[in-house]
Amino acid sequence: MNQSIFENCSSHYPNEILFENCTQTSSPCLLIKDLNTAISVIFYAYYVSLSMFSIAALANFYCLCVTLPLYFEMEAESKKRYIFLVTRCLSCIFMVIAMILSTAVFEELLKPNPANFFLYAVLNIVSNTSMFGLLGSYAGLAFLLYIGVMYPMLFKSLITLRFVYIMVFLIYFASFLISIPTGIFQAAIQSPGIISCNLKTCVPWVNLVEFIVTGVCLVFTIAVLFFVFISLVRHNRKLKRSDTLSSSASSMKRVRRRLGWAIIAVIFISAAQIIPYVYLLDVAPHDVKSCDGFYKANKFVGEVIAGFVESLVWIFVFLLDPIMNIFCDKKMSEKVNGQFRRLRERLPNATLASAMVPRA
């Protein structure tokens, strides 16, 4: 009877029998451990990501339900500052839905084949358009805040509501144009159809183009946010030194908080975009039941953990963005406070609702 290659391992797993003939390794115990660690991470990551993405979708939908009624009740002058809050909520919702579909439906139910190429392409285009639109919304809101604080007369006279609508349209139209080729080639990698993308020839170029385009958008957005944030901080200090800081100090504080969060969010988005290029750039599908997959188990576990971390980073942004939208806006905070106050009155023992009341 042949001796098992896993006989001297301290831990044993049910799938060892699949790899008894995989003898071209000096560390079978470490590899079987890494392989099963990766399988466990995939299992937990699937349910954690799916549940947290769903919660994030609900949080953004709630933020949208709070923002839209306020938006429609406002005068045109006030609406200019709220348009990008609406677009941020919508972008996050569409991105979360795309990620949920990608995780729960496409990977589980739809096998890669030419018939599904169109579905993958549409999903990627929607997701990419939403991401670039989200970055544009951060930059657009920063631009409006900068003009509104530094040049208030110009903001009232030249920055009309129609101008802001055109700016929103141009941001999302440009995002859509950028997303069409990137989404199609991403689909060609995921599910080759009309276009086929080979791992050795096409994929590196597609990844390079995506990295450059995304990198330029992220750097531009971060530069705009830092410029506006620093400019407003210096402007605020100048007002303090000249004793001309008025009762608008609290609103300036909320503006700085909003910009500070936008900077943090874009930095996390940058991390979420960098992770795939650092750890997942040359990843080929792993067959966890073959010797080839077994020999690459140590690489596989690193890729799985990197993918899970990427999901957690996106979840952080999607969950915190609607919360910060509410926290940094006085009208939204007051409306949410009122909703939770009425909830406490209807449910006197709802201590959880009381604890969740946001403070302006």
C-alpha angles and dihedrals in degrees: 000000000000118000115246115246087224096051095107095044117120091217128041132202134199093240095058090100090067092063103040090113094049095099100147094098136079095209109048093150093057092045095050089048092050092046094053091043088056091048090051092048090050090052096050094037090055095056096036093049093044094050095043094046088052091052090048090052090052091047092053092044090052090049089050091050089052095045102045098059090048090048095053091047094053132096117251091257093058094041090067090070095047103049093084091049087059093047091049091055091047093048092050092048093051092045092049092048090050091050092047091050091047092050103037105028114020099042094041104037109020117065117207108266137130092265091063096045093098093051092051091047093052092047092050094046092051092047094047093045090052092049095049089042090052091053089047090050091054091050094042093051090048090052092052092047091050094051092042094054102033099036108021095165092052089047091055097043107036106020098074127174089252089054090053092048089052090049091052091048092050092048094053095038090053089045090053093049091050092046097053098072094034092048093048094051091045087055090049088058095044099041115004111218129132086000122037122201118200118214094229102039113021104027098063091053093046090050091048093051091046091049093051095045094045092043093053091050093048094046091048092049094047091047092052093047094048092046093051094042094050092044092053093046090052091045091051092051091049090054091049092052091050092046091235096118104128135195088288088083092103092052090049088052091054090048091054090047090051092050091044091054091046090055091049091047094051091047089054090046087052089053091049090052095044096051095069092049093049100041108013105037098109098027116146122191112278122224101210091193099055133079090242090058090045093054090052095047094114090055091042094057091052091051093049093050091047090052091050092049089051090054091048091052091053090046090053091054095044093049098043099042097070091042091053091045088059097038094051096048121073097205094047092046091051092049093049091046089053092050093051091044090056089046090055090050091053094042107033092180095049095116090162091060089049092052091050097056106122119227122221 
